[in-house]
Amino acid sequence: MLTANAYAATSATEPLSPMTIERREVGPRDVLIDIKYCGICHSDIHHARSEWGEQVYPVVPGHEIAGVVAEVGSEVTKYAVGDKVGVGCLVDSCRECEYCQAGREQFCVKDGGTLTFGDTDKYGQFTQGGYSTRMTVDQDFVLKLPDTVDLAGAAPLLCAGITTYSPLKRFGAGPGKKVAVIGFGGLGHMAVKFAHAMGAEVTVLSQSLKKQDDGKQLGADHYYATSDPETFEKLAGTFDLVINTVSAKIDVDAFLGLLAVDGALVNIGAPAEPLSVNVFSLLMKGRTFAGSLIGGLPETQEMLDFAGEHGIGAEVEVIGAEKINEAYDRVLASDVRYRFVIDTSTLA
């Protein structure tokens, strides 16, 4: 086995701390990645604190991974030593079901595929994520990063990027379309960048106007405060697509009221409590209330290529490993513009 330096959660209540973990030796189809940066996703916190079900400890979070190929197996054809690569939310899937065959591995019938951390892989090993110095991954679940985006800014594309790109593409964001983004944080700022690059007219719907300058600088055409009741009156029936990025309870009916005929409200945030909807908010104008997860490997690579063409990366605050616990608290307080990224050289 190989070893790697890492930062791990050892219980739901203790701070994350340094740890040495094991990685499997490089097999014929494997790629060994020297991890350079790893983004901090809100779902890392949920897992580390067992908020989405009981977690097996210790666990190393992290599925926004950017690095460089250090070694390849004898049968690897897709990558060479020195390539800039990334790993997202999945490191394997069954490869055989209809969804895997269609390149939609996130819907793999085998429990949605093998998660990058907090799961058990086909070797019987507990998967550990990107808050570490290196990892071994099957070449089919490694993605090529664009040369036009620095590694720190590219890391969050592996989760926040594909999570926002996928529904924008699915619901037709583009020229002539009016798109609204609820929330302007780690997900929201990526949704604005992608929707703008796709050619849509973009509006941010945030609790206040305190981030308005940032929003317009990153591609928003309009910016409104949802705390102002006049916002919902003024914008009623306006949008073709509304992307909800917040992980808190919202008034679904109020936001559905912002949709034009045949418009869609797509939820990509993951609130802990259920959301309710009055069915007449959907019926009267043929509206859709939908959900979206991540994307499969082909769509994720498509997103990375699109990001490369348009020079899109995340707005990041790079931190050392010793700041991870502080960063978790700041994420929960919405005190980050707009994604924390760990410099894994600080783990050495």
N, C-alpha and C positions, 0 to 999 in steps of 0.2 A: 504493500500500500504506500501511496504518497502521503505526505503531510502538508498542511497549510495552516498559516496563522489566521485566526478568525475572531469575530466578536459574536457572542452567543447569549441567548436568553436561557437561563437555567431554571426559571420558574415563572409563573404568571405575575409575580409580585416583586421579584428582585430586579435590579438594574442589569442591563446587558454588560458582559465582562469579557476580557480576553480569554481565548481558548485555542488549543491546537486540535485540529480535526484531521480525519483521514479522507483521502480521495482515492478512487480506484486507479490502478495502473492503466496506462494508455493501451486500449485494445485496438484491433485492426481498423475499426471504423470510428475510433475516437479522436477527439481534438483536445489537447491540453491547453488551457487558456491561462495566461498570466493576467489576472484581473487588475485593471488600473483604477476603475471607478465603479461605484454602485450607488444608484439612487435609493432614497428612502421613500417608500410608498406607504400610504395610510394603512394598507392591508398588512404591511409588515408589523405594524403596531397591534392590529387586531389579532394576528397569529401569535406574536410574542406574548401577549397578555391573555391568551385563550378566550378571546371575546367572540370568536366564531366557532366555539366548540373546544373541548379539551385537547390541548396540544401535548405532544410527546417532547420531553426535554432531555438534553439540551437541544436547542434549535438555532441555527444560523439563518436569519432572514435575508431577504434581498433577491429581487428578480428583475432589476434594471441594471444589467451587467454589461460593461464595456471593457474590452481588453485586447490583448495581442496574442496570436497563436504562438505557443512555445514549442509544441511538438505535435506531430500527426501520426496516426497509425498507418500501417502498411497498405490498407485498402482505401484510404481517404483520397478523394479526387477533387473535393470542392474547395479545399483550403491549403495554404502553405504557411510555413513558419514566417512570422512577421506580419501576416494579414491582420487588419483591424476588424474585430468581430464582436458580436454581442450575443447575449442569451436573455430570453424573456421569461415568461411565466411557466413554460413547460420545458421539460428535458426529455420527454419520451411520450409515446402513446401506443395503442395496440397495433397501429399501422394497417389494420385489416378491415375495420368497420367502414360503413358507407361514408361516414363523416371524415375519417382519416384519409380514405381514398380520394375524397373531394378536396383535400387540403384545408379541412375545417377541424383540425385536431383539438381545438378547445371544446368540441362537443363529442369527443371520443366516448363510445359507450362504456369503456372501462373507466368509470368514475371521472370522465373529463380529462383523461391523460395523466401523466406523472408530473406533479408540481415540482418546481425548481427547489423548493424547500418544504419541509414538513410533510413529506410523503415517503412511500416505500417504493423503490425502483425494482426492475426485473431481476436485479442481482440480490435482492433481499436487503439492500442497504437503505438506511434512512437518508433522504436527500437533504443536503445543506446548501444554503444559498450564497449570495454574492458578497456578504460582509466578510470576505476572506481574500487570500492572496492568489489562489488559483483553484481551478476546477476542471474536471474531466467530463466531456459532454460528447454524445453521439453527433457526428457531423451533420445529420439531418435536422438537428435542433439548434444548430449554430447559424447565425445570420451575419451577413456582410454589412459592415457599417460604412456610411458614406465618407469619402475623403474630405468633403467640404464642410463637415461639422466636427468640431473638436470632441474628443472622447468624453469629456465631462458633460458637455451639452447633449451628446448622443445617448448617454446611458438611460435617461428617463424615457426616451422614445420606445424602449423595449416594453414598457407597460403604459405609462401615461400617453405616449404617442399613439400606439395602436388602439388603445381604448377609446380615444377621441376620433381618430381617422376612420375607423371601421363604420360607425353609425353615420358619419358625414357622407361617406361614399355610398353606403346602403340606401340612404334616404335622399340622395340626389343633390347634395349641396353643390352649387356651381353658379355660373352667370345667370342672372335673372331671378335667383332664389334669395329669400330673406331668411336668415338664420339667426336665432338668438341663443346665447349661452348663459345658463344660470350658474352664477358663481365664477369668480376669477382667481382661482388658486392653481395648484399643481396641474389638475386636469383642465380647468377652464382656460388658462392661458395657452395651452396647447391646442384646444379646440378653436380658439380665436385665430391662432396662427394658421392652422390647416384650412379652416373655412375661408379665410381671406385669400390664401394661396389658390384655393379652388375657384375663386372668382365670385363668391357669394357676398351679399351685403350683410355685414355682421353687426349684431347688437349685443352688448353685455348687459345682463340683468343681475346686479349685485345689491347687497343690502344697503350699501352706502356708495358715495362717489369718491371715496378716498383713494381708490386705485384707478380713477378715470384716466389720468395722464398716461399711466402704463398701458392701459387697455387700448387706447387710441394709437399709441406708439407701436404696439405689437399687431395692429391690424383691425381693430374695431372701428366701425364707422359711427356708431352711436353707443351711448353708455347711460343707463338709467338705474335709479335707486328703487329697489322693490319695497323699501320702507315707506315710500311715498305712494299713497293710495291712487293718486292721479296717474301714476305709471300704468296701472292696469286698465284705466279708462282710456287713456290716450292710445295705448297699443293694442286694444281689443281687436281681434280678427286680423292681425298683421302678418304673422310669420308662417312660412311654409314648414319650418323645422325649428324645434326648440330642444336643445341638448341640456339636460340637467346633470351637472357635475357634482353637486353637493351631497354629502353623506349625512344630511340632517333631514328631519321631517319638513315637508313643504305642503302648501295648500295646492294639491294637484289640480283641483277644479279651477282655481284662479289662473294657473298657468295654461291650462287647456283653453281657457277663454282668450288667450293671446293668439291662438292658431287660426289661420284662414281655413276655408273649406278644404277638406282632404289633408290638412296639416298633421304633423306628427310630433308628439312630445316623447323623447327618448331618454330613459333614465340610465345613466352610467355610474352615478354615485350609489353607495350601498349603505343606506341608513339602517340602524339597528332595529328600529321599530317599523311596523307595517304602515303603508300609505293607503289612504282611502280615496275613492273616486265615485262621484255621482255619474251613473251611466249616461244620463242625459247630456252631460258635458261632451260625450263622445258621439252620441246618436245624432244630435241636431245638425251638425256640420260635417259628419262623416270623418271625424277626427280619429287618430290612432294614438294609443298610449303603449309604448313599447319599451323593451329593455335591450341592452347590448353589453356583452362581456369584453373579451379581447378579440383577437383575430387568429386565424390559423397561420401556419408558417409562410405560405405563399403571399397572403395579404400583408403580413408583417414585413416581409422583404419588399413588397411593393411600396408600403408606407415609407420604409427607410430610403428607398430609391427616390421617392417623391420628395422627401425631406432633403436629400442630397441635392436634387435639382433646384430646389427653392431656398437652400441654405437655412433650413429650419432645424433648430435645436431648442432644447429647453433653456429657460432662464434659471440659472442654478446658483446656489451658495455652496461652495466646496468646503468640506469640513474634515478634520482629522477624526480618527476613530474614537478618541477620548471625548468627543463632543456628541456621540450618538445619543446618549440618554437625554442630554439637554435638547437635542434636535427633536426627539420624540415629543417632549413637552411643548416645544415651540410649534410643531405640526398641529397638535391638538388645540393650540391657542391661535392658529392661523397666522403665525408669526414667521413667515418665510416667503421670499419672493424669488422663485416660485417653486423650487424643488431643491431639497438638500441632496447633495451627492457626496459620498464618502471617498476620500482619496485613500485607496487601500495601501499605498506605500507606507502609511502611518501604522499599519498593522505589523510591519516587519520587525 
